């Protein structure tokens, strides 16, 4: 899921994008509306909690009038920005952008290739999950078991005399998972798949007590 390519490519001029002027005005509208909301909350929370004395009342009325004027100015500014935003098209084509507004997009060729590989890998995993479920009482555990298999240690044993590459997996957490894994290995072995770029046939197996001297490669 990481960025696989830092290359860029030109965007066709007919592609519609968000108008930069609209985006800027929209940001100003949102900021002004946020400030106005906070000022209105502050105005609504203003109360004269102190003793009713001429000086205290005058200070209270002055602060409230000052805040009310600030709210009125913000409301007028918000309406002005909204009207200005309404007069501008939200979307324009790339050809309508000024030179300093032009931008490139990340190259998609490598991304398409990586996405294709991911889909192939996902479908291969899904096929193996279906095989696991034939020996499992709970279907939901199949994906978790596949992750455990991916993380399990394995010995790679090439044998040019028999033209095989044995992938000998180490035992999993319990006997039940081992038996399910043996079933998967048997199904994979029936495909007689060759390791890419070689004439070695892949053979999947589990480490047994009869092979204590096998070394991990």
Buried (B, 14 or more C-beta within 10 A) or exposed (E): EEEEEEEEEEBEEEEEBEBBBBBEBBEBBEEBBEBBEEBBEEBEEEEEEEEEEEEEEEEBEEEEEEBEEBBEEBBEBBEEBBEBBEEBEEEBBBEEBEEEEEEEEEBEEBEEEBEEEEEEEEEEBEEBBEBBBEBBEEEEBBEEBBEBBEEBEBBEBEEEEEEBBBBBBEBBEEEEBBEBBBBBBEBBBEEEBBBEEEEBBBBBBBBEEEEEEEEEE
